[in-house]
Amino acid sequence: MTSSPLADPGVGDPGVGDQGVRVELNIGGMTCASCATRVERKLNKLVGVQASVNYAVQRASVRFDPSAIDTGELVRAVEAAGYTATLPPPPVAAPVETADAGSSPPADAGSGDDGLAAQRQRLLVSAALTAPVLVLSMVPAAQFTSWQWLALTLASPVAVWGAWPLHRAALRNARHGAATMDTLISLGVTAAFLWSLYALFLGDAGQPGMRMALSLLPPRGSGSREIYLEVASAVTVFILAGRYAEGRAKWRAGAALRALAELGAREATVLEDGRERTVPVGLLRVGAVFLVRPGEKIATDGTVIEGQSAVDTSLLTGEPIPVEVGVGDPVVGGCLNAGGRLVVRADRVGADTALAQITRLVEQAQAGKAPVQRLADRVAGVFVPVVIGLSLVTLLSWLLVTHDAPAAFTAAVAVLIIACPCALGLATPTALLVGTGRGAQLGILIRGPEVLESTRTVDTIVLDKTGTVTTGVMVLHEVHGAPDVLRLAGAVEAGSEHPIGRAIAAAATQRYGELPAVTGFHAEAGLGVTGTVDGQRVRVGRATGEVLPPEVSAAVRAAELAGRTVAVLTVDGTVRGALVVGDEVKPSSAAAVRRLRELGLRPVLLTGDSAGAAAAVAAEVGFTPTEVVAEVLPAGKVAEIRRLQDEGRVVAMVGDGVNDAAALAQADLGLALGTGTDAAMEASDLTLVSGDLTAAVDAIRLSRRTLGTIKANLFWAFAYNVAAIPLAALGLLNPLIAGAAMAFSSVFVVTNSLRLRGFTPSR
């Protein structure tokens, strides 16, 4: 090689799109959905900025005009809202490390700036102090003389130190004139604690002999004798437990993306002047030649220039069967070399590799927002001030109607706590996090969350034929005539580069092994090839007026009706037989079409091939004659999809070629096979890495299930709050029970999302 295979590591620039620069910001200090709404609103007020903030992954995806604003101003805008913002570290090593740096931060950040270990410690200490407070407050037999002062001693650290992350977030937001979910919780805990201090020091609750009893409903009695230390401490513990469970669950939800990021190789064995040298993968550059031994991971995307082996591509396709590769075949970085020794030339490195692109696609999908989430964000943005208003109205109403201060206070605190819609901010992001991660594991890449809405409404799916329903590779189907037809034809075609010739030669080699030598080889464009084999002049190609034997003639007619190609073999001018060559239907296509119907979709076969070829494939796969559209050019494919849309149908399109790109873009939902062209994948909404049509079934099933999980989460998160607020306002809900139920709702939403990890593919 004339140039060095190594390159200096560079600093990655923000991605430049058609409408400016896109950058990801890691946001610190967000503790609920309304925090994310505030940050998003603050960023979108800047000129030329379009921002989307995702609470679950603690990240903002921002597109901006670099001529009008810079990243420093974006960071300052976030800080002005009361939070922190940092740019992801630049890629300085292997692509896997780049992906890791840009992936979701640990869900430890789920409670302010505390890490997961600090959260756990705070939770355990608070729980240990709260347990005796609960026993003392709710079990009369345990209430010794002046027990309430011990309860105060134990509850005070919980209400102050244990709940400090909540108080800190509330104070920070108050300084910026805002209120969040933490404001509600902090107000509730503080009110319960301060009332208890008033009753103990200035009222009658501090007198020896004071007693309390367990009650599911709020207690009734003299205001100066009621203390709420168990509410202040237990609600704090419930919230801390919910946040900790939330953080652990979100960390598990991002496991698929982290596993994907860790799949890449760390080192490469570079070949330079016949010598081997081990270097970090991040220092490879295009053109480098590297060695892959059996059992090693392929360092980066490239082309095999020496050797033959079986490569495990399951990380990309989800398929467990290794793929045989040899000289000239492409290989993908991160895949495992399961067989022989390979020498590979690097074609794509760093952020351009397939693994890095997949990771980036998944991250973008997880950082985005589905349309249903935007409604939830708007609700969360106005919910907190509305709840504070409701709590004040409840307090005043009880005071005016009953003149019972403890009852009024209890109802107001219950409203503050039960109404806190923390689960609302987790409903959509966690389901997206798990769903897109599971899709990546199965070789299904969802470009953005808005795609999920399309899968729900699709009723028609258009399938390209060549390369989608069929393999797109010519194979030998039938041989007619003398016993030595295939042997002679294979010998002559061994020197041909035509796809038909390669198919015949491959079949002959597979059957006979070594083929006889050929002399005088000659290829005539459009007609066929000739050569001398065993002293006989052999020609393989189109019929040019020769008289065909009855058997061969019948075979030719049947093959042509089926849309296949017939090559006639003549020996010394006499027709000896015919070979039928054609595209081959993928083994999974028939099952895939059947399952698409089971999903309620009407399949349509769309092809530029002849009507005969289309009809033959349709009959084999399971299309009816009315579901086949043949002999259409790329513009015709677009027109056909538009015609279906004009009929009121919502159309999905599955394709793999450059000629499918326009149709994929026109369709309401585009699904591109990863075995196809980059143009097709760029125009699609979903990419099916494996090239197996059954993956289209799984993609729609997974997308629909993810959307269903989002809607179920939103229902439980929001309907729960709406239903419980009246109970709290009417004084029918103990603040202690309200705190436990509210924390449980957040855990329920995240746990429900984690069920997507168990999605089972059809394949």
QUIWOWO-V238304 format. One record per backbone hydrogen bond with DSSP energy under -1.0 kcal/mol. CO is the residue of the C=O (numbers start at 1). NH is the residue of the N-H. E is the energy in kcal/mol with one decimal. If there is no record, write none. Layout:
co	nh	e
CO	NH	E
CO	NH	E
This chain:
co	nh	e
5	285	-1.4
15	22	-3.8
17	20	-1.1
20	17	-3.5
21	64	-2.8
23	62	-3.0
25	60	-2.7
26	86	-2.0
28	84	-2.2
32	36	-1.4
33	37	-2.2
34	38	-2.1
35	39	-2.4
36	40	-2.5
37	41	-2.5
38	42	-2.4
39	43	-2.4
40	44	-2.4
43	46	-1.6
46	49	-1.5
50	63	-2.8
52	61	-3.0
54	59	-1.7
58	27	-2.1
59	54	-3.0
60	25	-2.7
61	52	-2.0
62	23	-3.0
63	50	-2.7
64	21	-2.9
65	68	-1.7
65	69	-1.7
70	74	-1.3
71	75	-2.4
72	76	-2.4
73	77	-2.0
74	78	-1.9
75	79	-2.3
76	80	-2.1
78	83	-1.7
79	82	-1.4
84	28	-2.5
86	26	-3.0
94	98	-1.9
95	99	-2.9
96	100	-2.1
97	101	-2.6
98	102	-1.8
106	109	-1.8
107	110	-1.9
108	111	-1.0
111	114	-1.5
115	119	-2.5
116	120	-2.4
117	121	-2.3
118	122	-2.6
119	123	-2.6
120	124	-2.7
121	125	-2.4
122	126	-2.2
123	127	-2.7
124	128	-2.4
125	129	-1.9
126	130	-2.2
127	131	-2.1
130	134	-2.5
131	135	-2.1
132	136	-2.9
133	137	-2.3
134	138	-2.0
135	139	-2.0
138	214	-1.1
139	142	-1.9
140	143	-1.5
142	144	-1.3
144	147	-1.8
146	149	-1.2
147	151	-2.2
148	152	-2.0
149	153	-2.0
150	154	-2.3
151	155	-2.8
152	156	-2.2
155	159	-2.8
156	160	-2.0
157	161	-1.3
157	162	-2.4
158	163	-1.5
161	164	-1.2
163	167	-2.4
164	168	-3.5
165	169	-1.9
166	170	-2.2
167	171	-2.7
168	172	-2.6
169	173	-2.3
170	174	-2.3
171	175	-2.2
173	178	-3.0
174	177	-1.8
180	184	-1.3
181	185	-2.0
182	186	-3.0
183	187	-2.5
184	188	-2.3
185	189	-2.8
186	190	-2.7
187	191	-2.7
188	192	-2.2
189	193	-2.3
190	194	-3.0
191	195	-2.4
192	196	-1.6
193	197	-2.0
194	198	-2.3
195	199	-2.8
196	200	-2.3
197	201	-2.6
198	202	-2.5
198	203	-1.1
199	205	-1.4
204	207	-1.5
207	210	-1.4
216	734	-1.2
222	225	-1.9
224	205	-1.8
228	232	-2.5
229	233	-2.3
230	234	-2.4
231	235	-2.3
233	237	-2.2
234	238	-2.9
235	239	-2.6
236	240	-2.7
237	241	-2.9
238	242	-2.6
239	243	-2.8
240	244	-2.5
241	245	-2.7
242	246	-2.4
243	247	-2.7
244	248	-2.6
245	249	-2.5
246	250	-2.8
247	251	-2.1
248	252	-2.0
249	253	-2.4
250	254	-1.7
252	255	-1.6
254	258	-2.1
255	259	-2.8
256	260	-2.2
257	261	-2.3
258	262	-1.5
260	263	-1.2
266	281	-2.1
268	279	-2.6
269	291	-3.2
270	277	-2.1
272	275	-2.0
275	272	-2.7
277	270	-3.1
279	268	-2.8
280	283	-1.9
281	284	-1.9
283	7	-1.9
285	288	-2.1
288	346	-3.4
289	271	-3.0
290	344	-2.9
292	342	-2.4
293	296	-2.1
296	337	-2.9
298	334	-3.0
301	347	-2.6
301	348	-1.7
302	331	-2.8
303	345	-2.8
304	328	-3.3
306	343	-2.7
309	325	-3.1
310	338	-2.2
311	323	-3.0
312	336	-1.4
313	316	-1.8
313	317	-2.3
314	318	-1.8
323	311	-3.0
325	309	-2.2
326	329	-2.2
329	304	-2.7
331	302	-2.2
332	335	-1.7
335	298	-2.9
336	312	-3.0
337	295	-3.8
342	292	-2.9
343	305	-3.0
343	306	-1.3
344	290	-2.8
345	303	-2.1
346	287	-2.8
349	352	-2.0
350	353	-1.4
353	357	-2.4
354	358	-2.5
355	359	-2.4
356	360	-2.4
357	361	-2.5
358	362	-2.5
359	363	-2.5
360	364	-2.5
361	365	-2.3
362	366	-2.4
363	367	-2.1
364	368	-1.1
370	373	-1.3
370	374	-1.1
371	375	-1.1
372	376	-1.4
373	377	-2.6
374	378	-2.1
375	379	-2.3
376	380	-2.7
377	381	-2.1
378	382	-1.0
379	383	-1.5
382	386	-1.5
383	387	-2.7
384	388	-2.5
385	389	-2.1
386	390	-2.5
387	391	-2.8
388	392	-2.2
389	393	-2.5
390	394	-2.7
391	395	-2.4
392	396	-2.6
393	397	-2.7
394	398	-2.4
395	399	-2.0
396	400	-2.6
397	401	-2.5
398	402	-2.7
398	403	-1.0
404	408	-2.5
405	409	-2.9
406	410	-2.9
407	411	-2.4
408	412	-2.3
409	413	-2.5
410	414	-2.4
411	415	-2.2
412	416	-2.1
413	417	-2.2
414	418	-2.8
415	419	-1.9
420	422	-1.4
421	424	-1.0
423	427	-1.3
426	430	-1.7
428	432	-2.3
429	433	-2.6
430	434	-2.3
431	435	-2.9
432	436	-2.6
433	437	-1.3
434	438	-2.7
435	439	-2.1
436	440	-2.2
437	441	-1.7
438	442	-1.3
439	444	-3.5
440	443	-1.1
443	689	-2.4
445	687	-2.2
448	451	-1.7
449	452	-1.4
451	455	-1.6
454	458	-1.5
459	602	-2.2
460	652	-2.9
461	604	-2.2
462	654	-2.9
463	606	-2.9
465	468	-1.4
465	469	-1.3
465	470	-2.5
469	586	-2.2
475	582	-2.3
478	580	-2.6
480	578	-2.2
482	485	-1.6
484	488	-2.3
485	489	-2.6
486	490	-2.7
487	491	-1.7
488	492	-1.8
489	493	-2.7
490	494	-1.1
492	495	-1.3
493	496	-2.2
498	502	-2.8
499	503	-1.9
500	504	-2.0
501	505	-2.7
502	506	-2.6
503	507	-1.9
504	508	-2.3
505	509	-2.6
506	510	-2.1
507	511	-1.7
508	512	-3.2
509	513	-2.0
519	532	-3.5
522	530	-2.8
524	527	-2.3
524	528	-2.2
527	542	-2.0
528	524	-3.2
529	540	-2.7
530	522	-2.6
531	538	-3.3
532	519	-2.0
533	536	-2.0
536	533	-2.7
537	572	-3.4
538	531	-2.1
539	570	-2.5
540	529	-2.5
541	568	-3.2
549	553	-3.0
550	554	-2.4
551	555	-1.9
552	556	-2.4
553	557	-2.1
554	558	-2.3
555	559	-2.4
556	560	-2.3
557	561	-2.0
558	562	-1.4
559	564	-2.8
560	563	-1.2
565	581	-3.3
567	579	-2.8
568	541	-1.9
569	576	-3.0
569	577	-1.3
570	539	-2.5
571	574	-1.6
574	571	-2.8
576	482	-2.2
577	569	-2.7
578	480	-3.0
579	567	-2.9
580	477	-3.2
580	478	-1.3
581	565	-2.8
582	475	-2.4
584	471	-3.2
586	589	-1.6
588	592	-2.3
589	593	-2.6
590	594	-2.1
591	595	-2.3
592	596	-2.3
593	597	-1.8
594	598	-1.6
595	599	-1.2
596	601	-2.1
597	600	-1.9
602	461	-2.2
604	463	-3.6
605	629	-3.2
607	632	-1.5
609	631	-2.1
610	614	-2.4
611	615	-2.6
612	616	-2.2
613	617	-2.0
614	618	-2.7
615	619	-2.4
616	620	-1.7
617	621	-2.3
618	622	-2.9
618	623	-2.2
624	627	-2.2
625	628	-1.1
627	605	-3.4
629	607	-2.3
633	637	-1.9
634	638	-1.7
635	639	-2.2
636	640	-2.3
637	641	-2.1
638	642	-2.5
639	643	-2.3
640	644	-2.1
641	645	-2.2
642	646	-2.4
643	647	-1.1
644	649	-2.0
645	648	-1.8
650	459	-2.3
650	460	-1.9
651	668	-1.4
651	669	-1.5
652	462	-3.5
653	671	-3.4
654	464	-2.5
655	673	-2.1
656	677	-2.7
657	660	-1.5
658	661	-1.3
660	664	-2.7
661	665	-2.0
662	666	-1.9
663	667	-2.1
669	653	-2.5
670	685	-2.5
670	686	-2.5
671	655	-1.9
672	688	-3.4
673	676	-2.1
677	681	-1.8
678	682	-2.5
679	683	-1.4
685	447	-2.7
686	672	-2.7
687	445	-2.8
688	674	-4.0
692	695	-1.8
693	696	-1.5
694	698	-2.0
695	699	-2.7
696	700	-2.0
697	701	-2.5
698	702	-3.2
699	703	-2.4
700	704	-2.5
701	705	-2.4
702	706	-2.6
703	707	-2.4
704	708	-2.6
705	709	-2.2
706	710	-2.3
707	711	-2.4
708	712	-2.3
709	713	-2.7
710	714	-2.6
711	715	-2.2
712	716	-2.4
713	717	-2.7
714	718	-2.5
715	719	-2.3
718	722	-2.4
719	723	-2.6
720	724	-1.8
721	725	-2.0
724	728	-2.2
725	729	-2.9
726	730	-2.0
727	732	-2.9
728	731	-1.5
734	738	-2.5
735	739	-2.4
736	740	-1.8
737	741	-2.5
738	742	-2.5
739	743	-2.1
740	744	-2.2
741	745	-1.9
742	746	-1.1
743	747	-1.7
744	748	-2.8
745	749	-2.1
746	750	-2.0
747	751	-2.6
748	752	-2.7
749	753	-1.7
750	754	-1.9
753	756	-1.9
754	757	-1.8
755	758	-1.6
756	759	-1.9
